[in-house]
Amino acid sequence: MTLYGHNQSLYREVGEWVDAGQVIAAAGSTGDAPQAGVYFEIRHNGEPDDPLRWCVPSGRASITGAPRKPKR
């Protein structure tokens, strides 16, 4: 599951599946954010996980694959 925060506008519904390249929100500065930006979080088995473990070298997120091991 992924979480996105500090959005100015949301273009998708909670629980909706999205495809690579789809716009899901417009960045904003809600809450305590001092400037516009995106808060991004991945949860695996209900716990926060390092998003870099799920990224492939192209910089796109892997939705169907297992997380890759972090480089040491």
N, C-alpha and C positions, 0 to 999 in steps of 0.2 A: 504494500500500500504506500502511496506517496501523499505527502501533505505540502500544500503551497500556502503561504501566508503573506500578509501585508498587501493584498491585492486591492486595486482601485475598483476593478470590475471583474466579475466571474462570467465565463462563457460556457461553462459545463456544469452539470449537476453532480452532487456528491454521489459516488458509486458508479458514475458513467465511465465506460471504457473509452479511451482515446487512442488515436493512431499517431505515429511519429509525425511531427510537423504540424499537428493541429494546435491552434491557439487555444489556450485554456483560460487565460486571464490577462488583465493588464496590470502591470506592476504599480504599486501605490506605496503610501507611507502611513498605513494605519497603525494603531496601537502606539508603542513607544519608539517606532522606527523614526530616526531623525531625517531620513531622506528616502526617496523612492527606491525600492529594491524588491527582490524576491526572497522569501524564506522557503527553502526546499528541504524536505525531510523524507527519508525512506524508513518504513517500519517493516521489519521481517520478524515473523512470529510474535507480533505485538510489541516489539522492542525497537527503539531507534537504532539504525544501522548506518555505517559510513557509506554515503552515496557513491564514493569513488570505487567501492567494491563492486558496484553494479554497472559501472560505465565501461564501455568497450573503447578501444583506442580511437575510434572515430569521434568520440565525445558524445555519442548518443546513448541513451539509457537502454539497457537490455531488459525487456519486459517478460520475455518467455524463457530466457535462459537462467541458469544458476548464477549466483554472484561469482565474479572472478576473484582470485586471491590477490590481496594488495602486494605491490612490489616492495621489496625490502631494500 
